[in-house]
Structure formats: C-alpha cells, structure tokens
Amino acid sequence: MQSQPANLEEKTNRYMVMLERALKDVKTSAGEGSYLKKIADDYLDMARSYYNDGVHFVESGDRVNALVCFSYGHAWLDAGVRLGVFTVKDPELFAI
C-alpha cells in the first residue's frame, strides 16, 4: 500500500504554528554575560530570522521555501534545548 504525499499547505501551516509556539516557549537559561548566553542569543536570532523568512515565503506563495525556513528555525531551537541554553515548559514541541 502506497502512502499519500503530505499536503504542502497543511504541513507548512502546521510547521509555522509549531515554530511560533516554540519561539514563545523557550527561555534562555544561560547566565547574563556568559559565553552560553551569547550562543542562546544567536540561536534565538537564527530561529526568529527563519520564522520571518518563512512568513515572507508564505505571503509570496512559495510554500516549499517557507517549510524549509520553519523547519530550520525549529532546528535552531531544538539544538539550543539539547545544549541546555534554553529551558521549555512544553517539551512536546521539541526533540528532547
């Protein structure tokens, strides 16, 4: 039995919402002035930038690149959680 391909619009919307929720959920756990705080800030900036780029691609009708951006943005947050520079309230949103 062959599986159906994922609906690109549904998947893009789902990943966009997931990244929105994850961005609201993460809190930096690294101490002010520490090297890990710089890493946390960089990871958060990357995730936000990918989110914003993804929204731009959705608005311009480019769902493929939007999905890529939302996926990459979430990967930065996952990496930060695994590294320990972020704490989260909803672990279901992350690959931990």
C-alpha positions in Angstrom: 0.0 0.0 0.0 1.4 3.4 -1.0 1.1 6.3 1.3 -0.3 9.6 0.2 2.1 12.6 -0.1 1.8 15.2 2.6 -0.4 18.3 1.7 2.2 21.1 1.4 -0.1 23.8 2.5 -1.3 21.9 5.6 2.3 20.9 6.5 3.7 24.4 6.1 0.9 25.9 8.2 1.5 23.2 10.9 5.2 23.9 11.0 4.7 27.6 11.1 2.4 27.3 14.1 4.8 24.9 15.8 7.7 27.3 15.4 5.5 30.2 16.7 4.6 28.2 19.8 8.2 27.1 20.3 9.5 30.7 20.0 7.1 31.7 22.7 8.0 28.7 24.9 11.8 28.9 25.0 13.5 30.9 27.8 17.3 31.5 27.9 18.8 29.6 30.8 22.4 30.8 30.3 23.6 33.4 32.7 24.0 37.1 31.6 27.4 37.8 30.3 28.4 34.1 29.8 29.5 32.6 26.6 26.5 30.3 26.6 24.2 33.4 26.8 25.8 34.6 23.5 25.1 31.2 22.0 21.5 31.3 23.2 21.0 34.7 21.8 22.5 33.7 18.4 20.3 30.5 18.2 17.2 32.6 19.1 18.1 35.2 16.5 18.5 32.5 13.8 15.2 30.9 14.7 13.4 34.2 14.6 15.0 35.1 11.3 14.0 31.8 9.7 10.5 32.3 11.1 10.3 35.8 9.5 11.7 34.5 6.2 9.2 31.6 6.3 6.3 34.1 6.7 7.6 36.1 3.8 7.7 33.0 1.6 4.1 32.0 2.7 2.9 35.5 1.7 4.6 35.3 -1.7 3.2 31.8 -2.4 6.5 29.9 -2.0 5.4 27.1 0.3 8.4 24.9 -0.3 10.9 27.5 0.9 8.5 28.5 3.7 8.5 25.0 5.0 12.3 24.8 4.8 12.6 28.0 6.8 10.2 26.9 9.5 12.0 23.5 9.8 15.4 25.2 10.0 14.1 27.7 12.6 12.8 25.0 14.8 16.1 23.0 14.4 18.0 26.0 16.0 15.6 25.9 19.0 15.9 22.1 19.3 19.7 22.5 19.3 19.6 25.1 22.0 17.3 23.0 24.1 19.5 20.0 23.7 22.6 22.1 24.5 20.9 23.4 27.6 20.9 27.1 26.8 17.1 27.1 26.7 14.5 25.8 29.1 11.0 25.0 27.9 7.6 24.5 29.5 6.2 22.3 26.7 8.7 19.5 25.9 6.3 18.1 23.3 7.3 20.9 21.0 11.0 19.8 21.0 13.1 16.8 20.0 14.4 16.3 23.5 
